[in-house]
């Protein structure tokens, strides 16, 4: 378990994650052409960005992505820099 000092509740525990997976729809487990996997470089609690749809002055988990993990059969043409735009 990890822990963060939350600006609102002062303390919060959460499960540690090494990777995060984004999927296009609900692909079969072996359909890597519809999955993107990234390492997690950091998890924090911060206020969200209203221009992305967050409510002002509300705390959100912020998951910072690291390197993309490529798999054989991976056909996504999206890079991390494309996602940050």
Kinemage of the C-alpha trace (Angstrom):
@kinemage 1
@onewidth
@group {chain A} dominant
@subgroup {mainchain}
@vectorlist {calphas} color= white
{ca unk a 1} P 0.000 0.000 0.000
{ca unk a 2} L 1.174 3.507 -0.790
{ca unk a 3} L 0.195 6.625 1.024
{ca unk a 4} L -0.302 10.263 0.095
{ca unk a 5} L -0.926 13.378 2.141
{ca unk a 6} L -4.189 14.670 0.677
{ca unk a 7} L -4.746 18.447 0.916
{ca unk a 8} L -8.402 17.823 1.803
{ca unk a 9} L -8.533 14.717 4.006
{ca unk a 10} L -4.867 14.986 5.207
{ca unk a 11} L -4.088 11.291 4.646
{ca unk a 12} L -5.080 8.565 2.209
{ca unk a 13} L -3.926 5.018 1.472
{ca unk a 14} L -4.056 3.496 -1.986
{ca unk a 15} L -2.895 0.358 -3.763
{ca unk a 16} L 0.413 0.610 -5.634
{ca unk a 17} L 0.264 0.018 -9.372
{ca unk a 18} L 3.168 -0.613 -11.738
{ca unk a 19} L 1.242 -0.259 -14.990
{ca unk a 20} L -2.008 1.116 -16.389
{ca unk a 21} L -3.821 -0.319 -19.430
{ca unk a 22} L -6.067 1.632 -21.810
{ca unk a 23} L -8.351 -0.336 -24.112
{ca unk a 24} L -10.422 0.413 -27.168
{ca unk a 25} L -13.798 -0.994 -26.149
{ca unk a 26} L -13.817 -4.414 -24.483
{ca unk a 27} L -11.209 -6.430 -26.366
{ca unk a 28} L -10.475 -10.092 -25.822
{ca unk a 29} L -7.602 -10.623 -23.408
{ca unk a 30} L -5.328 -11.772 -26.252
{ca unk a 31} L -6.261 -8.875 -28.600
{ca unk a 32} L -3.219 -6.644 -28.078
{ca unk a 33} L -4.117 -4.510 -31.100
{ca unk a 34} L -6.788 -2.779 -28.959
{ca unk a 35} L -4.678 -2.209 -25.802
{ca unk a 36} L -2.040 0.326 -24.717
{ca unk a 37} L -0.011 -0.280 -21.568
{ca unk a 38} L 2.149 2.285 -19.752
{ca unk a 39} L 4.324 2.212 -16.652
{ca unk a 40} L 3.119 4.410 -13.784
{ca unk a 41} L 5.772 6.954 -12.814
{ca unk a 42} L 3.793 8.656 -10.025
{ca unk a 43} L 0.406 8.832 -8.332
{ca unk a 44} L -0.591 11.997 -6.502
{ca unk a 45} L -3.664 13.902 -5.386
{ca unk a 46} L -4.164 17.319 -6.916
{ca unk a 47} L -6.902 19.609 -8.190
{ca unk a 48} L -8.044 18.696 -11.677
{ca unk a 49} L -7.873 20.861 -14.766
{ca unk a 50} L -11.235 22.517 -15.505
{ca unk a 51} L -10.356 22.628 -19.228
{ca unk a 52} L -10.349 18.800 -19.104
{ca unk a 53} L -13.728 18.694 -17.329
{ca unk a 54} L -12.650 18.652 -13.663
{ca unk a 55} L -14.705 20.429 -11.051
{ca unk a 56} L -12.908 23.461 -9.538
{ca unk a 57} L -11.320 22.920 -6.094
{ca unk a 58} L -12.048 19.185 -6.101
{ca unk a 59} L -9.247 16.699 -5.389
{ca unk a 60} L -8.496 13.980 -7.962
{ca unk a 61} L -6.012 11.150 -8.241
{ca unk a 62} L -3.409 12.129 -10.830
{ca unk a 63} L -1.663 9.180 -12.466
{ca unk a 64} L 1.512 10.222 -14.286
{ca unk a 65} L 2.397 7.866 -17.109
{ca unk a 66} L 5.912 6.644 -17.788
{ca unk a 67} L 7.147 4.675 -20.774
{ca unk a 68} L 4.826 2.823 -23.090
{ca unk a 69} L 5.151 -0.946 -22.886
{ca unk a 70} L 5.087 -2.452 -26.364
{ca unk a 71} L 3.792 -5.968 -26.983
{ca unk a 72} L 4.057 -8.181 -30.028
{ca unk a 73} L 0.889 -7.529 -32.018
{ca unk a 74} L 0.552 -3.984 -30.636
{ca unk a 75} L -0.789 -1.849 -33.485
{ca unk a 76} L -1.757 1.408 -31.751
{ca unk a 77} L -0.174 4.357 -33.534
{ca unk a 78} L -0.385 6.669 -30.510
{ca unk a 79} L 2.638 7.879 -28.560
{ca unk a 80} L 2.712 9.393 -25.068
{ca unk a 81} L 3.420 12.825 -26.561
{ca unk a 82} L 0.196 12.505 -28.616
{ca unk a 83} L -1.790 11.828 -25.434
{ca unk a 84} L -0.411 14.914 -23.675
{ca unk a 85} L -1.850 17.279 -26.322
